[in-house]
Amino acid sequence: MNVAEPGIVIEDLRKSFEGFNAVRGVDISVPQGAFLVLVGPSGCGKTTMLRMLAGLEQPTGGQIRFGDRTVATATGGSIAPGRRDAGLVFQSYALWPHMTVQANIEWPLKVAKQPSGRRKARVREVLELLGIAQLASRYPGEISGGQQQRVAIGRMIAPAPSVLLFDEPLSNLDAKLRVETRSELVRIHRATGATSVYVTHDQVEAMTMATHVALMRDGVVEQFGSPDDLLSDPASSFVATFIGTPPANVIPAVVSGGVARSGGKAIASLPPSVPTGPIDLMYRAESLRLAPGPAEGVLAAEFAESTPLAGRFLVSASVGGKRLSVIADDHPRVLAGDRIWIGFPGQPDGLFDSATGAKVLLEWAAGSPL
Amino acid sequence: MRAEPALRGEAVRVSPGDRGKRLRSWLTNPVAVLGLVTTAVLVVLVVMPLIGLIGTTLGTDGLDAWQKVLSGRLAPNLFWEPLANSLVIGSATAIGSVLIGSFMAWLVVMTDAPFRKTIAVLATLPFALPSFALALAWETVFRNDLIGGRVGLLQDLGLAVPDWLAWGTVPISATLIAHYYSLTFTLVAAGLATVNGSLTEAGEMAGATRARVARSIALPIVLPSIISGAMLAFAEGVSNFAAPALLGLPVRFQTLSTRLYGAIATGETERGFVLALLLIAIAAMVLFASTRVVGGRRSYATITGKGGRRSAISLDRWRWPLTLLAGLIALATTILPGLVLLMSSFARRTNSLTGGFTLHFWIGESDPGFAQGQRGILLNPTVIEAIWTTIGLGLAVAVCATTLGLAIGYVITRLKRPKFLSNALGILSFLPFLFPGVALGAAFIALFGRPIGPLPALYGTFAILVIAGAAYTLPFASQSGRAAVGQIATDLEEAATMTGAGLGRRMVRVVIPLAARGLLAGAVLVFVKMIRDLSLVVLLVTPATPLLSVMTYRYASEGFAQFATAITVLIAVISISATLLARRLESAAQPWSEAT
């Protein structure tokens, strides 16, 4: 990947729909060949972002550049969707039901006025790449959801666009197919050498496929970076609780005299630089332990469920109405609703301002284990 | 995430500088340009005739006519009594149509009654028949000797037919109900079909009884279609021309439509225009009320999405009695009047089963002993000409109205800004609904009766019939255009936009193929409506442009019952063949939808 070559540059992008601000100033820049995933809960503005990249919506502020071409600005002079050298896979696939698979894939090439021979060759090539050559003469209504999805991808990549856009393409597939298709999509992305933008609400997809992730919330980017950045160094408690399998635990606590207490129990000692008052502590599931019984630094919890996970168990329990995840070596062997105890053996994995959710940066004492 | 209107908070402020920019962006948007052009066409078709009508009634003669109609010595006779008659007939038509239409729709869509498909097909037929077909059939059977001349079958067999059964409110309402229940049936059946199986099943899972589910879940979903069915039947009943003209006029039973026709036919043009405006005002009030009641509950089914399976209501021991009842209604409004008309066209002696039968009225050569020496209709060059003119008119209007309907439907469902264009199109395309046929005919005479600038007077030409027909059928055409385009997911078109396809190409390759079924159905509806229409064309037709429906009316009023019924049978055959042909074409037009 050549970092010097710009792929997609988004500057201060905004979009409001008659007063509703769907996107409120987004800046993202990824190099050519990147796989950018826009992830976030529904209503966060990620699909609006994608539609602006596609040219189906006009930004009301800011601009978008593909490579060195400015494709959209708020002040007019936007390039039409079909001239952006971009392709889009719709969430619904939007295959034309009155055209065969072959015709669906061939159509963009017809619009681009490619000669017939070249079109046919390209369609064959795309069908081979996607492994659906045997479906060429079928109508979309005659093939399965997973096959429809491949056709939609085929239609997108047929004109060999330099930007691939995906709008939650896996959301209509069953769980097993979804996992298989993830790697398939990344393979196609690599094979085309294009820059991809992929919208999803599923952080697992973001973590597994992306080279770059933008986690969005309420029309702004909460954090932008590599999947590893978001996982190891979440910028806010929102990121911490959205990303990861399982996501990190954020436990509200009150600090006084260097000790953080939750529900009256002292659970962690913090450096003296941490100010007195409320604070949110981040603990990853693997940083917590199940304790055999009540003790100092142990909270009582109500057991909810236990999921086997690679030879260990992911235990969910609630403390004061807040759900916590713990990785345990053994099943707690209790029933839902029973009491278990959760211990906090080390320093928290991060601290967040309890009012704003922002990361609290502080100087840890030398030798502190964090 | 796309913003839903409900999420929209603060308003956007527009600086004056933005306005010019906006205007430019509209003019470079092909959809907005299409909207502008379509609006201009609708203004000519709809607004100008109305202005012509109003303008004429504001002159000296016009103001005088207003006074005479509303408060003069003749006012009761000219306006108030016909008004009362029209309202009574309208109400009876609405109530009767809703009761019968809803019952049949419920039986066909929701239950396990046998022969449901047959009943459904029969129940949609009356609307394909001209409304004068039923009136003629009624007359053939029930006419008595009140006004002398020929009598109907019953009286011919020696049975006395009371006047109330032969003339006036009862027969007019009965024939209109028999015609328009078909409309409410279609609307309510469509409404019931949208009651997704999973909705009612969810209600049953919640422990509600079948009756409770019907009342609290199914009824609210269907209510809008029942209400619009009732209002449409009322408006049609109030303004219908053919039935009161055949079953009322001979005994001087007048409705607003017959009064209006009479006024214009006798040269009292201003008086006629005043009555036309009053008739339009009444229709407008009714339909306005109905949209207020139904308002905003409209919903489209989408092409994508999974339909729930519905389990039919088991009728048990009511199965056969209810089926029989529905079957009888369906037969009595379709096959039976059809047979009566057919038989009457063969009767040697008018409306008589005992006088022997002949083919003379169909294929007879000129014979002084028969019908004053006129030849049978299939040998009569004027009738042959009328057949071709009628079919030509139907086709021309269907093509024009459907094209307009597609443009209107497309702009309304796809154009986001400027919003006023799609609003204007919505209102304009609905407006002709308020124009009873006779009134619209009058308006077109008011507008195109004399030359406008370089344009010659269109009165007496084929063109004025096509233009008036397109205006008349616009509400149907635009409705089917809207529904047809509205059910195409925008994704499908955006996918084409992404490949760089322009508006024209998207239309031809994506929108029209996918909307074809709905558009074709709409086009056939328009065709059939034109073929069987009498009210619009009765004032516009001249000998240069003979039309079958007008010939029927003339023959019927002049006492040539066999010719009238024979031509009506001809019209029915054309209408029904068109409808059946359309069904064939529909399935042929979209082979891909057979697969699923």
Interface residues (C-beta under 8 A of the other chain):
Chain A: S16 F17 E18 G19 F20 A22 S42 G43 C44 G45 K46 T47 T48 R51 A54 G55 L56 G76 A80 P81 G82 R83 A86 G87 L88 F90 Q91 S92 Y93 A94 L95 W96 P97 H98 M99 W107 P108 V111 A112 Y139 P140 G141 E142 R155 P159
Chain B: M1 R2 A3 L7 R8 G9 E10 A11 V12 K21 S25 I303 T304 A489 D491 L492 E494 A495 A496 T497 M498 T499 G500 A501 R505 R509 V510 P513 L514 Q590 P591 W592 S593 A595 T596
